[in-house]
């Protein structure tokens, strides 16, 4: 399984979102057990959609991410299409509907 690359500043994150057609941002905190449990499952799903770029951001390392994206709980999964937020899932993310949404985005954008 491929681990998501880490982004360690808002500047890096802004560049990441703007420079990719479709991107997924996984926002977590170091002491969040839900975050650590969900991440491998999201990574596994995203392996099926290789054209979607992914990154992980720790709100502990980049605290301004919470204000920039109005985040009140973690984990948060954000999907951007051409720089605009297209999907948001927070805290409890049902994996089957999440994958259906990712497949819909992928098929609509890349096929």
Secondary structure in CASP SS format (residue, H / E / C, confidence):
PFRMAT SS
TARGET T0000
AUTHOR 0000-0000-0000
METHOD secondary structure of the structure
MODEL  1
X C 1.00
X C 1.00
X C 1.00
X C 1.00
X C 1.00
X E 1.00
X E 1.00
X C 1.00
X C 1.00
X H 1.00
X H 1.00
X H 1.00
X H 1.00
X H 1.00
X H 1.00
X H 1.00
X H 1.00
X H 1.00
X H 1.00
X C 1.00
X C 1.00
X E 1.00
X E 1.00
X E 1.00
X E 1.00
X E 1.00
X E 1.00
X E 1.00
X C 1.00
X C 1.00
X C 1.00
X C 1.00
X H 1.00
X H 1.00
X H 1.00
X H 1.00
X H 1.00
X H 1.00
X H 1.00
X H 1.00
X H 1.00
X H 1.00
X H 1.00
X H 1.00
X H 1.00
X H 1.00
X C 1.00
X C 1.00
X C 1.00
X C 1.00
X C 1.00
X C 1.00
X E 1.00
X E 1.00
X E 1.00
X E 1.00
X E 1.00
X E 1.00
X C 1.00
X C 1.00
X C 1.00
X C 1.00
X C 1.00
X H 1.00
X H 1.00
X H 1.00
X H 1.00
X H 1.00
X C 1.00
X C 1.00
X C 1.00
X C 1.00
X C 1.00
X C 1.00
X C 1.00
X E 1.00
X E 1.00
X E 1.00
X E 1.00
X E 1.00
X E 1.00
X C 1.00
X C 1.00
X E 1.00
X E 1.00
X E 1.00
X E 1.00
X E 1.00
X E 1.00
X E 1.00
X C 1.00
X C 1.00
X C 1.00
X C 1.00
X H 1.00
X H 1.00
X H 1.00
X H 1.00
X H 1.00
X H 1.00
X H 1.00
X H 1.00
X H 1.00
X H 1.00
X H 1.00
X H 1.00
X H 1.00
X H 1.00
X H 1.00
X H 1.00
X C 1.00
END
